[in-house]
Amino acid sequence: MKKPSVDFDTKPQITFELPSILEAYCRYIFKTQPGQRHIILSRRHDIGKLIFSHLMSGDFYLKRHVMVTPVTFILPMPSNEHGYWLRYRHIYIPRWAEEKIQDGIEYDFRNWVKERFRIGYEQNYNQKTIINAILRGLNVRNNVANYDTIKKIDYRDRRRQEEFQFKKLLKLELSDC
């Protein structure tokens, strides 16, 4: 028996710009069904709390800037009287808050990718295998941009570790003198 479809257009929602790899990460985090346009936000995850904390409301609709990669999030409805402002007022995210949200999601994504690399290297997988697994897990196209985005995260993290090890070696060398 087929599940009845939910009309997301009647739910409170917010749309803002998000790069495609971060959109895929949000879809993964919030367990969005394949083919579903909207991402259902949950305040149980830090990203949901971050987005919800930057919501603003007003009496009038504000004209938004043109978005190249818009992503729509369905907002959770509070069970108490505070849900009024979600249902009956115009909800928006200011441009400055949108950038903060993007930075926060990117920070969480980078930490998640670093952890996947750490686990993969412990299992003796090579970099290419780990990157392909991450792309497949996020259900994003394996193109040059997505591949390079993830590879850069690993490269920068490894470089940071090597610099830390070098500084440690210098300290050991100076203490031997």
HELIX and SHEET records of a PDB file:
HELIX    1   1 PHE A    8  THR A   10  5                                   3    
HELIX    2   2 SER A   20  ILE A   29  1                                  10    
HELIX    3   3 ASP A   46  SER A   53  1                                   8    
HELIX    4   4 GLU A   81  GLY A   83  5                                   3    
HELIX    5   5 TYR A   84  TYR A   88  1                                   5    
HELIX    6   6 ARG A   95  GLU A  122  1                                  28    
HELIX    7   7 GLN A  127  LEU A  138  1                                  12    
HELIX    8   8 VAL A  144  ASP A  176  1                                  33    
SHEET    1   A 3 GLN A  13  GLU A  17  0                                        
SHEET    2   A 3 PRO A  70  ILE A  74 -1                                        
SHEET    3   A 3 ILE A  39  ILE A  40  1                                        
SHEET    1   B 2 MET A  56  GLY A  58  0                                        
SHEET    2   B 2 HIS A  90  TYR A  92 -1                                        
END                                                                             
